[in-house]
Amino acid sequence: MNSRKFERTECQTEAVINYKGTTFKGEVDNLSLKGLFVKTEQKIPVNEQAEVTIYFHGLSSDLSFSLQGTVVRNAEDGIGFNFQKIDIDSLALLNKTGA
């Protein structure tokens, strides 16, 4: 049984994570209105906050947005984040992606 309140959507796109002045890239594996999983070899301790910028590359334009997230888990292949807050523009963009 899945206890998630928000359905996750598979989404392969670029993410840049900024944690305490260190920046690294990863690939978004799945995304929802309350969180995401980023594939990366890097690790951030659970309960730490980081800024996650997600990039959507389209045919006519590129879009990006940044969110504050809290690390909820580290896996062998990446990091799971919960979003702390989301602005209305980012929420609208997430809804358009199907998240």
C-alpha positions as CSV (number, residue, x, y, z in Angstrom):
1,M,0.0,0.0,0.0
2,N,1.3,3.4,-1.0
3,S,1.0,6.0,1.8
4,R,2.0,9.0,-0.3
5,K,-0.5,11.9,-0.3
6,F,0.6,13.1,-3.7
7,E,1.2,10.9,-6.7
8,R,4.8,10.8,-8.1
9,T,5.3,11.3,-11.8
10,E,8.3,9.9,-13.6
11,C,10.3,12.9,-14.9
12,Q,13.8,12.7,-16.4
13,T,15.2,16.2,-16.4
14,E,18.2,18.1,-15.0
15,A,18.4,19.3,-11.4
16,V,21.1,21.4,-9.8
17,I,21.4,21.2,-6.0
18,N,22.9,23.9,-3.8
19,Y,23.8,22.7,-0.3
20,K,25.8,25.0,2.0
21,G,27.6,26.7,-0.9
22,T,28.4,23.5,-2.8
23,T,26.6,22.9,-6.1
24,F,26.2,19.6,-7.9
25,K,24.0,18.2,-10.7
26,G,21.7,15.3,-10.8
27,E,18.7,14.0,-12.8
28,V,15.2,14.2,-11.5
29,D,13.8,10.6,-11.4
30,N,10.3,11.4,-10.1
31,L,8.4,14.4,-9.0
32,S,5.2,15.3,-7.1
33,L,3.7,18.5,-5.6
34,K,5.4,17.8,-2.3
35,G,8.8,16.3,-3.3
36,L,11.2,14.7,-5.7
37,F,13.9,12.1,-6.0
38,V,17.2,13.2,-7.7
39,K,19.6,10.6,-9.0
40,T,23.1,11.6,-8.0
41,E,26.2,10.1,-6.4
42,Q,26.3,13.0,-3.9
43,K,24.8,12.7,-0.4
44,I,23.3,15.2,2.0
45,P,22.4,14.3,5.6
46,V,18.8,13.5,6.3
47,N,16.8,16.5,7.7
48,E,19.2,19.0,6.1
49,Q,17.8,21.7,3.7
50,A,19.0,22.4,0.2
51,E,17.9,24.5,-2.8
52,V,16.9,22.4,-5.7
53,T,16.6,24.0,-9.2
54,I,14.8,22.0,-11.8
55,Y,15.2,22.6,-15.5
56,F,12.7,21.8,-18.2
57,H,14.1,22.1,-21.7
58,G,11.4,22.5,-24.4
59,L,11.2,23.0,-28.1
60,S,10.6,26.7,-28.0
61,S,11.9,27.7,-24.5
62,D,13.5,26.5,-21.4
63,L,11.9,26.8,-18.0
64,S,13.4,26.5,-14.5
65,F,12.3,27.0,-10.9
66,S,14.0,26.6,-7.5
67,L,12.6,25.1,-4.4
68,Q,13.8,24.7,-0.8
69,G,13.7,21.0,0.1
70,T,14.5,18.9,3.1
71,V,16.3,15.6,2.6
72,V,14.1,12.8,3.7
73,R,16.2,9.9,2.5
74,N,19.5,8.9,0.9
75,A,19.6,5.9,-1.4
76,E,22.4,4.3,-3.2
77,D,21.4,6.1,-6.4
78,G,20.3,9.5,-5.1
79,I,18.5,11.8,-2.7
80,G,14.8,12.1,-1.8
81,F,13.5,15.6,-0.9
82,N,10.3,17.0,0.5
83,F,9.5,20.6,-0.5
84,Q,9.2,23.1,2.4
85,K,7.4,25.7,0.5
86,I,6.3,26.3,-3.1
87,D,5.4,29.6,-4.7
88,I,2.3,29.8,-7.0
89,D,4.3,30.0,-10.2
90,S,6.2,26.9,-9.4
91,L,3.0,25.1,-8.4
92,A,1.5,26.0,-11.7
93,L,4.5,24.7,-13.6
94,L,4.5,21.5,-11.6
95,N,0.8,21.0,-12.4
96,K,1.6,21.5,-16.1
97,T,4.3,18.7,-16.0
98,G,1.7,16.3,-14.6
99,A,3.3,16.1,-11.1
